[in-house]
């Protein structure tokens, strides 16, 4: 895991909206801390900060592309767990490449 650039890049955490089912919230049997989310309706919530014009998840710690990581990695919601799973080793898929480009970062070798 130490060699995995996904655990130190942060571009995806500062590029996309993150919506997920309310059942993933800590208070509803899941693991995502409620204080980092906004409930949208009875079924869906969103990670705070991900719906801003310049998105940045409230759980992101550090500087994107330099040294950044998810402050709730073990408790992150399903969209974050599933991000990049379509690419070999989970690295450098199309969404990752778009997120990195948004922050002036080169694509990961894939």
C-alpha distances in whole Angstrom, upper triangle without the diagonal:
4,5,5,9,9,8,10,13,15,17,17,18,21,22,23,25,23,26,25,27,29,28,24,26,25,29,30,27,24,21,21,23,27,27,25,27,30,32,33,36,36,33,31,29,27,24,26,26,25,29,30,31,28,26,23,22,23,19,18,18,18,19,18,17,17,15,14,12,14,16,16,12,13,17,16,19,19,19,16,14,16,16,15,15,18,16,15,11,12,12,16,18,21,21,18,20,23,21,20,23,25,23,24,21,21,19,16,17,17
4,6,8,10,8,9,12,15,17,18,18,21,23,24,26,25,28,27,30,31,30,27,28,27,31,32,30,26,23,23,25,28,28,26,28,31,33,35,37,38,35,33,31,28,25,27,27,26,30,30,31,28,26,23,22,23,20,18,17,16,17,17,15,15,12,13,12,14,16,17,14,15,19,18,21,22,22,18,17,19,18,17,18,21,19,17,14,14,14,17,20,23,22,18,20,23,21,19,23,24,22,23,20,20,19,16,17,18
4,6,9,8,9,11,15,17,17,19,21,22,24,26,25,28,28,31,32,32,28,30,30,33,34,32,29,26,25,27,30,30,28,29,33,35,36,39,39,36,34,32,29,26,28,28,26,30,30,31,28,26,24,23,24,21,19,18,18,18,17,15,14,13,14,13,16,18,19,16,18,21,20,23,22,22,19,18,19,18,16,17,19,17,15,12,13,12,14,17,20,20,17,18,21,20,18,21,23,21,21,18,17,16,13,13,14
4,5,6,8,9,12,14,14,15,18,19,20,23,22,24,25,27,29,29,25,27,27,31,31,29,26,23,23,25,28,28,25,26,29,31,33,35,36,33,30,28,26,23,25,25,23,27,27,28,25,23,21,20,22,19,17,17,16,17,15,13,14,12,12,11,13,16,17,13,15,18,17,19,19,18,15,14,15,14,12,13,16,14,13,9,9,8,11,14,17,17,13,15,18,16,15,18,20,19,19,16,16,14,11,12,12
4,5,5,6,9,10,12,13,15,16,18,21,20,23,24,27,29,29,26,27,28,31,32,30,27,24,23,24,27,27,24,25,28,30,31,34,35,33,29,27,25,22,23,22,21,24,25,25,22,20,18,18,20,17,15,15,14,14,11,9,10,10,10,10,12,16,17,14,17,19,17,19,19,18,15,15,16,13,12,14,16,14,14,11,10,8,10,13,15,15,11,13,15,13,11,15,17,15,16,12,12,11,8,11,12
4,6,5,7,9,9,10,13,14,15,17,17,20,20,24,25,26,22,23,24,28,28,27,23,21,19,21,24,24,21,22,25,27,28,30,32,29,26,24,21,18,20,20,18,21,22,23,20,18,16,15,17,15,12,13,13,13,11,10,12,10,9,8,10,13,14,11,14,16,14,16,16,14,11,11,12,10,9,12,14,13,13,11,9,7,9,12,14,13,9,12,14,12,11,15,16,14,16,13,13,12,10,12,13
4,6,7,10,11,11,14,16,17,19,17,21,21,24,25,25,22,22,23,26,27,26,22,19,18,19,22,22,19,21,24,27,28,31,32,29,26,24,21,18,20,19,18,22,23,24,21,18,16,15,16,13,11,11,11,12,11,11,11,9,7,6,7,10,12,9,12,14,13,15,16,15,12,12,14,12,12,14,17,16,16,13,12,11,13,15,18,16,13,15,17,14,14,17,18,16,18,15,16,15,13,16,16
4,6,9,11,11,13,15,17,19,19,22,23,26,27,28,24,25,25,29,30,28,25,22,20,21,24,23,20,22,25,28,29,32,33,31,28,25,22,19,20,19,18,22,22,23,19,17,15,14,16,13,10,10,9,9,8,7,7,5,5,5,8,11,13,11,15,17,15,18,19,18,14,15,17,15,15,17,20,18,18,16,14,13,14,16,18,17,13,15,17,14,12,16,16,14,15,13,14,14,13,16,17
4,6,8,9,10,12,14,17,17,21,22,26,27,28,24,25,26,29,30,29,26,23,21,22,24,24,20,22,24,27,28,31,33,30,27,24,21,18,19,17,16,20,20,20,17,15,13,13,15,14,10,10,9,8,6,5,7,6,5,7,10,13,15,13,17,18,16,18,19,17,14,15,16,13,13,16,18,17,18,16,14,11,12,14,15,14,10,12,13,10,8,12,12,10,12,9,11,11,10,14,15
4,6,5,7,9,11,14,14,17,19,23,24,25,22,22,23,26,27,27,23,21,18,19,21,20,17,18,21,23,24,27,29,27,24,21,18,15,15,14,13,16,16,17,14,11,9,9,12,10,7,8,8,8,5,6,9,8,5,6,7,11,13,12,15,16,13,15,16,14,11,14,15,12,13,16,18,17,19,17,14,13,13,15,15,13,10,12,13,9,9,12,12,10,12,11,13,13,13,17,18
4,5,5,6,9,12,13,17,19,23,25,26,23,24,25,28,29,29,25,23,20,21,23,22,18,19,21,24,24,27,29,27,24,21,18,15,16,14,12,15,15,15,12,10,9,10,13,13,10,12,11,9,6,7,10,11,9,10,11,14,16,15,18,19,16,17,17,15,12,15,15,12,12,16,17,16,18,17,15,12,12,13,13,10,8,9,9,5,5,9,8,7,10,9,11,11,12,15,16
4,5,5,6,9,10,14,16,20,21,23,20,21,23,26,26,26,22,20,18,19,21,21,17,17,19,21,21,24,26,24,20,18,15,13,14,13,10,13,14,14,12,9,9,9,13,12,10,13,13,12,9,10,13,13,11,11,10,14,15,13,17,17,13,14,14,11,9,12,12,8,10,13,15,15,17,16,13,12,11,11,11,8,6,9,9,5,7,10,9,10,13,12,13,12,13,16,16
4,6,7,9,9,12,15,18,19,21,18,18,20,23,24,24,20,18,15,16,17,17,13,14,16,19,19,22,24,22,19,16,13,10,11,10,8,11,12,13,11,8,6,5,9,8,6,10,11,11,9,11,13,13,9,9,8,11,12,11,15,14,11,12,13,11,8,12,13,10,12,16,18,18,20,19,15,15,15,15,15,11,10,13,12,9,10,13,12,11,15,14,16,16,16,19,20
4,6,9,10,14,17,20,22,24,21,21,23,26,26,27,23,21,18,19,19,18,15,15,17,20,20,23,26,24,20,18,14,11,11,9,7,10,10,10,7,5,4,6,9,10,8,11,11,10,8,10,13,13,10,11,11,13,15,15,18,18,15,15,17,14,12,15,16,13,15,18,20,20,22,21,18,17,16,16,16,12,11,13,11,8,9,12,9,9,12,13,16,16,17,20,21
4,7,10,13,16,20,22,24,21,22,24,27,27,28,24,23,19,21,21,20,17,16,17,20,19,23,25,23,20,17,14,12,13,10,8,9,10,9,7,5,7,9,12,13,11,14,15,13,10,12,16,16,13,14,14,17,17,17,20,20,16,16,16,13,12,16,15,12,14,17,18,18,21,21,17,16,15,14,13,9,9,11,9,6,9,10,7,9,12,13,15,15,16,20,20
4,6,10,13,17,19,21,19,19,22,24,24,25,22,21,17,19,19,19,15,14,15,17,16,20,22,20,16,14,11,10,11,10,6,8,9,10,9,6,8,9,12,13,12,16,17,16,13,15,19,19,16,15,14,17,17,16,19,18,14,13,14,10,10,14,13,11,13,16,17,18,21,21,17,17,15,14,13,9,10,12,10,8,11,13,11,12,16,16,18,17,18,21,21
4,6,10,14,15,18,16,17,20,22,21,23,20,19,16,17,16,17,13,12,12,13,13,16,18,16,13,11,7,8,9,8,5,5,8,10,10,7,9,8,12,13,13,17,19,18,16,19,21,21,18,17,15,17,16,17,19,17,14,12,13,10,10,14,14,12,15,18,19,20,23,23,19,19,19,17,16,12,14,16,14,12,15,17,14,16,19,20,22,20,21,25,24
4,7,10,12,15,12,13,16,18,18,19,16,15,12,14,14,15,11,10,11,12,12,14,16,14,10,8,5,6,9,9,6,8,11,14,13,10,10,8,11,11,12,16,19,19,17,19,22,21,18,16,13,15,14,14,16,14,10,8,9,7,8,11,11,10,14,16,18,19,23,22,18,19,19,17,17,13,14,17,16,13,17,19,17,18,21,21,23,22,22,25,24
4,7,9,12,11,12,15,17,16,17,14,15,12,14,13,15,12,9,9,9,9,11,13,10,7,6,4,7,10,11,9,9,13,16,16,13,13,11,13,14,16,19,22,23,21,23,26,25,21,19,16,18,16,16,17,15,12,9,9,7,10,12,12,13,16,17,19,21,25,24,20,21,22,20,19,16,17,20,19,17,20,22,20,22,25,25,27,25,25,28,27
4,7,8,7,9,13,14,13,14,11,12,10,13,12,15,13,10,11,10,10,11,11,8,6,6,6,8,12,14,12,13,17,19,20,16,16,14,15,15,17,21,24,25,23,25,28,26,22,20,17,18,15,15,16,13,10,7,7,7,10,11,12,13,17,17,19,22,24,24,20,22,23,21,21,18,19,22,21,19,23,25,23,24,28,27,29,27,27,29,28
4,5,6,8,12,12,10,11,10,12,11,13,12,15,14,11,11,9,10,10,9,6,5,6,9,11,14,17,15,16,20,23,23,20,20,17,18,18,20,24,27,28,27,29,31,29,26,23,19,20,17,17,17,14,12,9,9,10,13,14,14,16,20,19,21,24,27,26,23,25,26,24,24,21,23,26,25,23,26,29,27,28,32,31,32,30,30,32,31
4,5,6,9,9,7,9,8,11,9,11,9,13,13,10,10,7,9,9,7,6,5,6,9,11,14,17,16,17,20,24,24,21,20,17,17,17,20,23,27,29,28,30,32,30,26,23,20,20,17,18,17,14,13,10,11,13,15,16,17,19,22,22,25,27,30,29,26,28,29,27,27,24,25,29,28,26,29,31,29,30,33,33,35,33,32,35,34
4,5,8,8,5,6,6,9,9,12,11,15,15,12,13,11,13,12,10,8,9,9,12,14,17,20,19,20,24,27,27,23,23,19,19,19,22,25,28,30,29,32,33,31,27,24,20,20,17,18,16,13,13,10,11,13,15,15,17,19,23,22,25,27,29,28,25,28,29,28,28,25,26,30,29,27,30,33,31,32,35,34,36,34,33,35,34
4,6,8,7,7,4,6,6,9,9,13,12,11,13,12,14,14,13,10,10,9,11,11,15,18,17,19,22,25,25,21,20,16,17,15,18,21,25,27,26,28,30,27,24,20,17,17,13,14,13,9,9,7,8,11,12,12,14,16,20,19,22,25,27,25,22,25,26,25,26,23,24,27,27,24,27,30,28,29,32,31,33,31,30,32,31
4,5,5,7,5,6,5,6,6,10,10,9,10,10,13,13,12,11,10,9,10,11,13,17,16,18,21,25,24,21,19,16,15,14,18,20,24,26,26,28,30,27,23,20,17,16,12,14,13,9,10,8,11,13,14,15,17,19,22,22,25,28,30,28,25,27,28,27,28,25,25,29,28,26,28,31,29,29,33,32,34,32,32,34,33
4,5,6,5,4,5,5,6,10,11,11,13,13,16,16,15,14,14,12,14,13,15,19,19,21,24,27,27,23,21,17,16,15,18,20,24,27,27,29,30,27,24,21,17,15,12,14,12,9,11,10,13,16,16,16,19,21,24,24,27,29,31,29,26,28,30,30,31,28,27,31,31,28,30,33,31,31,35,34,36,34,33,36,35
4,6,7,8,9,8,7,10,12,12,13,12,16,15,14,14,14,13,15,15,17,20,21,22,25,29,29,25,23,20,18,18,21,23,27,30,30,33,33,31,27,24,20,19,15,18,16,13,14,14,16,19,19,19,22,24,27,27,30,33,34,32,30,32,34,33,34,30,31,34,33,31,33,36,34,34,38,37,39,38,37,39,38
4,6,9,9,10,9,13,14,13,14,12,15,14,12,11,12,12,15,16,18,21,21,23,26,29,29,26,25,21,20,19,23,25,29,31,31,34,35,32,29,25,22,20,17,19,17,13,15,13,15,18,19,19,21,23,27,26,29,32,33,32,29,31,33,32,33,30,30,34,33,31,33,36,34,35,38,37,39,37,36,39,37
4,7,9,11,11,15,16,15,17,15,18,17,15,14,15,14,17,17,20,23,23,25,28,31,31,27,26,22,21,20,23,25,29,31,31,33,34,32,28,25,21,20,16,17,15,12,14,13,14,17,18,17,20,22,25,25,28,30,32,30,27,30,32,31,32,29,30,33,33,31,33,36,35,35,38,37,39,37,35,38,36
4,6,9,10,13,14,13,15,14,17,17,15,14,13,13,14,14,17,20,20,22,25,28,28,24,22,19,18,16,20,22,26,28,27,30,31,28,24,21,17,17,13,14,12,8,10,9,10,14,14,14,16,19,22,21,24,27,28,26,24,26,28,27,29,26,26,30,30,27,29,33,31,31,35,33,35,33,32,34,32
4,6,9,12,12,12,15,15,18,19,18,16,15,13,14,13,16,19,19,21,24,27,26,22,20,16,16,13,17,19,22,25,25,27,28,25,21,18,14,13,9,10,8,5,7,8,10,13,13,12,15,18,21,21,24,26,27,25,22,24,27,26,28,25,24,28,28,25,27,31,29,29,32,31,33,31,30,32,31
4,6,9,8,8,11,12,15,17,16,15,13,11,11,9,12,15,15,17,20,23,22,19,17,13,12,10,14,16,20,22,22,24,25,23,19,16,12,11,8,10,9,5,6,6,10,12,11,12,15,16,20,20,23,25,27,25,22,24,25,25,26,23,22,26,26,23,25,28,26,26,30,29,31,29,28,31,30
4,6,6,7,11,12,15,17,17,16,14,12,11,10,11,14,15,18,20,23,22,19,17,13,11,10,13,15,19,22,22,25,26,23,19,16,13,11,8,11,11,8,9,10,13,15,14,15,18,19,23,23,27,28,30,28,25,26,28,28,29,25,25,28,28,24,26,29,27,27,30,30,32,31,30,33,32
4,5,5,8,9,12,14,14,14,12,9,10,9,10,13,15,16,18,22,22,19,17,13,11,11,15,17,21,24,24,27,28,25,22,19,15,14,12,15,15,11,11,11,15,16,16,17,20,21,24,25,28,30,32,30,27,28,30,29,30,26,26,30,28,25,28,30,28,28,32,31,34,33,32,35,35
4,6,8,10,14,16,17,17,15,11,11,9,9,12,14,16,17,21,20,17,15,12,9,10,14,16,19,22,22,26,26,24,20,18,15,13,12,15,16,13,13,13,17,18,17,19,22,22,26,27,30,31,34,31,28,29,30,30,31,27,27,30,28,25,27,30,27,27,30,30,33,33,32,36,35
4,7,10,13,16,17,17,14,10,9,6,6,9,11,13,14,18,17,14,12,9,6,7,11,13,16,19,19,22,23,21,17,15,12,11,10,13,14,11,10,11,15,15,14,16,19,19,22,24,27,28,30,28,25,26,27,27,27,23,23,26,25,21,23,26,24,23,27,27,29,29,29,32,32
4,6,9,12,13,13,10,7,5,4,5,9,10,11,13,17,17,14,13,9,8,10,13,16,19,21,21,24,25,23,20,18,14,14,12,15,16,13,11,10,14,14,14,16,18,18,22,24,26,28,30,29,25,26,27,26,26,22,23,26,24,21,24,26,24,24,28,28,30,29,29,33,32
4,6,9,11,12,9,5,5,6,6,9,10,10,13,16,17,14,14,12,11,13,16,19,22,23,23,26,28,26,23,21,18,17,16,18,19,16,14,13,16,15,16,19,20,20,24,26,28,30,32,31,28,29,29,28,27,24,24,27,25,23,26,27,25,25,29,29,32,31,31,35,34
4,6,8,8,6,4,6,9,10,13,13,12,15,19,20,17,17,15,14,16,19,22,25,27,26,29,31,29,26,24,20,20,18,20,21,17,16,14,16,16,17,20,21,21,25,26,28,31,33,32,29,30,30,29,29,25,26,29,27,25,28,30,27,28,32,32,34,33,34,37,36
4,7,8,6,5,7,10,11,13,13,11,15,18,19,17,18,16,16,18,21,24,27,28,27,30,32,31,27,25,22,22,21,22,23,20,18,15,17,16,18,21,21,21,25,26,28,30,33,33,29,30,30,28,28,24,26,28,26,24,28,29,26,28,31,32,34,33,34,37,36
4,5,6,7,10,13,15,17,16,15,18,21,23,21,21,19,20,21,24,27,30,32,30,33,35,34,30,28,25,25,23,25,25,21,20,17,18,18,20,22,22,23,27,28,29,32,35,35,31,32,33,31,30,27,28,31,29,27,31,32,30,31,35,35,37,36,36,39,38
4,6,8,12,15,17,20,19,18,22,25,26,23,24,21,21,23,26,29,32,34,32,35,37,36,32,30,26,26,23,25,25,21,20,17,18,18,21,22,23,24,28,28,30,33,36,35,32,33,34,32,31,28,30,33,31,30,33,35,32,34,37,37,39,38,38,40,39
4,7,11,14,16,19,18,17,21,24,25,22,23,20,21,21,24,28,31,32,31,33,35,34,30,28,24,24,22,23,22,19,18,14,14,15,18,19,19,21,25,25,26,29,32,31,28,30,31,29,28,25,27,30,29,27,30,32,30,32,35,35,37,35,35,37,36
4,7,10,13,15,14,14,17,20,21,18,19,16,17,18,21,24,27,28,27,30,32,30,27,24,21,22,19,20,20,17,15,12,12,12,15,17,17,18,22,22,24,27,30,29,26,27,28,26,25,22,24,27,25,24,27,29,27,28,32,31,33,31,32,34,33
4,7,9,12,11,11,15,18,19,16,16,13,14,15,17,21,24,25,24,27,29,27,24,22,18,18,16,18,18,15,13,10,12,12,14,16,17,17,21,22,24,27,29,28,25,26,27,25,25,21,23,26,24,22,25,27,25,26,29,29,31,30,30,33,32
4,6,9,7,8,11,15,15,12,12,10,11,12,14,18,21,22,20,23,26,24,20,19,15,16,14,16,17,14,12,9,11,10,12,15,16,15,19,21,23,25,28,27,23,24,24,23,22,19,20,23,21,18,22,24,21,22,26,26,28,27,27,30,29
4,6,6,8,11,14,14,10,9,6,7,8,10,14,17,18,17,20,22,21,17,15,12,12,11,13,15,12,10,9,11,10,10,13,15,15,18,20,22,24,27,25,22,22,23,22,22,18,18,21,20,17,20,22,20,20,24,24,26,25,25,29,28
4,6,7,9,13,12,9,8,6,5,8,10,13,16,17,17,21,22,21,17,16,13,13,13,15,17,15,13,12,15,14,14,17,19,18,21,23,26,27,29,28,25,25,25,24,24,20,20,23,21,18,20,22,20,20,23,24,27,26,27,30,30
4,6,6,9,9,6,5,5,6,9,10,13,15,15,15,18,20,19,16,15,13,14,15,16,19,17,15,14,17,15,14,18,19,18,21,23,25,26,29,28,24,24,24,23,22,19,19,21,19,16,18,20,17,17,20,21,24,24,25,29,29
4,6,9,8,5,5,5,8,10,10,14,16,16,14,17,20,19,16,15,13,15,15,16,19,17,14,13,15,12,12,16,17,15,18,20,22,23,26,25,22,21,21,20,19,15,16,18,16,13,16,17,14,15,19,20,22,22,23,26,26
4,7,8,6,8,9,11,14,14,17,19,19,17,20,23,23,19,19,17,18,18,20,22,20,17,16,17,14,15,19,19,17,20,23,24,25,29,28,24,24,23,22,21,17,18,20,17,15,18,19,16,17,20,22,24,24,25,29,29
4,5,5,7,9,11,14,14,17,18,17,16,19,22,22,19,19,18,19,20,21,24,22,19,18,20,18,17,21,22,20,22,25,26,27,30,30,26,25,24,24,22,18,19,20,17,15,18,18,15,15,19,21,24,24,26,29,30
4,6,9,12,14,17,16,19,19,18,16,19,22,22,20,21,20,22,23,24,27,25,22,21,23,20,19,23,23,21,23,26,27,27,31,30,27,26,24,23,21,18,19,19,16,14,17,16,13,14,17,19,22,23,25,29,29
4,7,10,12,15,13,16,16,14,13,16,18,19,16,18,17,19,21,21,25,24,20,20,22,19,18,22,22,19,21,24,25,26,29,28,25,23,22,21,20,16,16,17,14,12,14,14,10,11,14,16,19,20,22,26,27
4,7,9,12,11,14,14,14,12,15,17,18,15,15,14,16,17,18,21,20,17,17,18,15,14,18,19,16,18,22,23,23,26,26,22,21,20,20,18,15,15,16,14,11,13,14,11,11,15,16,19,20,21,25,25
4,6,8,7,10,11,11,10,13,15,15,12,12,11,13,14,15,18,17,14,15,17,15,13,17,18,16,18,21,23,23,26,25,21,20,20,20,19,16,15,17,15,12,13,15,12,12,15,16,19,20,21,24,25
4,5,5,9,11,12,11,15,16,15,12,11,9,10,11,12,15,14,11,12,14,13,11,14,16,14,17,20,22,23,25,24,20,20,20,20,20,16,16,18,17,13,15,18,15,15,18,18,21,21,21,25,25
4,6,8,11,13,13,17,18,16,12,11,9,9,10,12,15,13,12,13,16,15,13,16,19,17,20,23,25,26,28,26,23,23,23,24,24,20,19,22,20,17,18,21,18,17,21,21,24,24,24,28,28
4,6,10,12,13,16,16,14,10,8,6,5,6,9,12,10,9,11,14,14,11,14,17,16,18,21,24,24,26,24,21,21,22,22,23,19,18,21,20,17,18,21,19,18,21,21,24,23,23,26,26
4,7,9,9,12,13,11,7,6,5,6,8,9,13,13,11,13,16,15,12,14,17,15,17,20,23,23,24,22,19,19,19,20,21,18,16,19,18,14,15,18,16,15,18,17,20,20,20,23,24
4,7,9,12,11,8,6,5,6,6,10,11,14,15,13,16,19,18,15,17,20,18,20,22,25,25,26,24,21,20,21,23,24,21,18,20,20,17,17,20,18,16,19,18,21,21,21,24,25
4,7,9,8,6,4,7,9,9,13,14,17,18,17,19,22,21,17,19,22,20,21,24,26,25,26,24,22,20,21,23,24,21,18,20,20,16,15,18,17,14,16,16,19,20,20,23,25
4,6,5,5,5,9,11,13,16,16,20,21,19,21,23,21,18,21,22,20,20,24,26,24,26,24,22,19,19,21,22,19,17,18,18,14,13,15,14,11,13,13,16,17,18,21,23
4,6,6,5,8,11,13,16,16,19,20,18,20,21,19,16,18,20,17,17,21,22,21,23,21,19,16,16,18,18,16,13,14,14,10,9,12,11,8,10,9,13,14,14,18,20
4,6,7,10,13,16,18,17,21,22,20,22,23,20,17,19,20,17,17,20,22,20,21,19,17,15,14,17,17,15,12,13,13,11,8,11,11,8,9,7,10,11,12,15,17
4,6,10,13,16,19,18,21,23,21,23,25,23,20,21,23,20,20,23,25,23,23,21,20,17,17,20,21,19,16,16,17,14,12,14,14,11,12,10,13,14,14,17,20
4,7,11,12,16,15,18,20,18,21,23,22,18,20,22,19,19,22,24,23,23,21,19,17,18,20,22,20,16,18,19,16,14,17,17,13,15,13,15,16,16,19,21
4,7,9,12,12,15,17,15,18,20,18,15,17,19,16,17,20,22,21,22,20,18,16,17,19,20,18,15,17,17,14,13,16,15,13,15,13,16,17,16,19,21
4,6,9,8,11,13,12,15,17,16,12,14,16,14,16,18,21,20,21,18,16,15,17,19,20,18,15,17,18,15,14,18,17,15,18,16,18,18,17,20,21
4,5,5,9,10,8,11,14,13,10,11,14,13,15,17,20,20,21,19,16,16,18,19,21,18,15,19,19,15,16,19,18,17,20,18,21,20,19,22,22
4,6,9,9,9,12,15,16,12,14,17,16,19,20,24,24,25,22,20,20,22,23,24,21,19,22,22,19,19,23,22,20,23,22,24,24,22,25,26
4,6,5,6,9,12,13,11,11,15,15,18,19,22,23,24,21,19,20,22,23,24,21,20,23,23,20,21,24,23,22,25,24,26,25,23,26,26
4,5,5,9,11,12,9,9,12,13,15,16,19,20,21,18,16,17,19,20,22,19,17,21,21,18,19,23,22,21,24,22,24,22,21,23,23
4,6,9,11,13,11,9,13,14,17,17,20,21,22,19,17,19,21,22,24,22,20,24,25,22,23,26,26,25,28,26,27,25,23,26,25
4,7,9,12,10,9,13,14,17,18,21,22,24,21,19,20,23,23,25,22,21,24,25,22,23,27,26,25,28,27,28,27,25,28,27
4,7,8,6,7,10,11,14,15,18,20,21,19,16,18,20,20,21,18,17,21,21,18,20,23,22,22,25,24,25,24,22,25,24
4,6,6,6,9,10,14,14,17,19,21,20,17,18,20,19,20,17,17,21,21,18,21,24,23,23,26,25,26,24,23,26,25
4,5,5,6,8,12,12,14,17,19,18,15,17,19,17,18,16,16,20,20,18,21,23,23,23,26,25,26,24,22,25,23
4,5,5,6,10,10,13,15,18,17,13,15,16,15,15,12,13,17,16,15,17,20,19,20,23,22,23,21,20,22,21
4,5,5,9,10,13,14,17,15,12,13,15,14,15,12,12,15,16,13,16,19,18,18,21,20,21,19,18,20,19
4,6,8,8,12,13,15,13,10,13,15,14,16,14,13,17,18,16,18,21,21,21,24,22,22,20,18,20,19
4,6,6,9,11,13,12,9,12,13,12,14,12,12,16,16,15,17,20,20,21,24,22,22,19,18,19,17
4,6,8,9,12,11,8,9,10,9,10,8,8,12,13,11,13,16,17,17,20,18,18,15,14,17,15
4,5,6,9,8,5,6,7,6,8,7,7,10,12,11,13,15,16,17,19,17,16,13,12,13,11
4,6,8,7,5,8,10,8,11,11,11,13,15,15,16,19,20,21,23,20,19,16,14,15,12
4,7,8,6,9,9,7,9,10,11,13,15,15,17,19,20,22,23,20,19,16,14,15,11
4,6,5,6,6,5,8,10,10,11,14,15,15,17,19,20,21,18,16,13,11,11,8
4,5,6,8,8,12,13,12,14,17,17,17,19,22,22,23,20,18,14,11,10,7
4,5,9,10,14,14,13,14,18,18,17,20,22,22,23,19,18,15,11,11,8
4,7,7,11,11,10,12,15,14,15,17,19,20,21,18,17,13,11,11,9
4,6,9,10,7,9,12,12,12,14,17,17,17,14,13,10,7,8,6
4,7,8,5,6,9,10,9,11,14,15,15,12,10,7,5,7,5
4,6,5,6,9,10,11,12,14,16,16,14,13,9,9,10,8
4,5,5,6,9,10,11,12,15,15,14,12,9,10,12,10
4,5,5,6,9,10,11,13,14,13,13,10,11,14,13
4,5,5,6,9,10,11,12,10,10,8,8,11,11
4,5,5,6,9,10,10,9,8,5,7,10,10
4,6,5,6,9,10,9,10,8,11,14,14
4,5,5,7,9,8,10,9,11,14,15
4,5,5,6,5,6,6,9,12,14
4,5,5,5,6,7,10,14,15
4,6,7,10,11,14,17,18
4,6,9,11,13,17,19
4,7,10,12,16,18
4,7,9,12,15
4,6,9,12
4,6,8
4,6
4
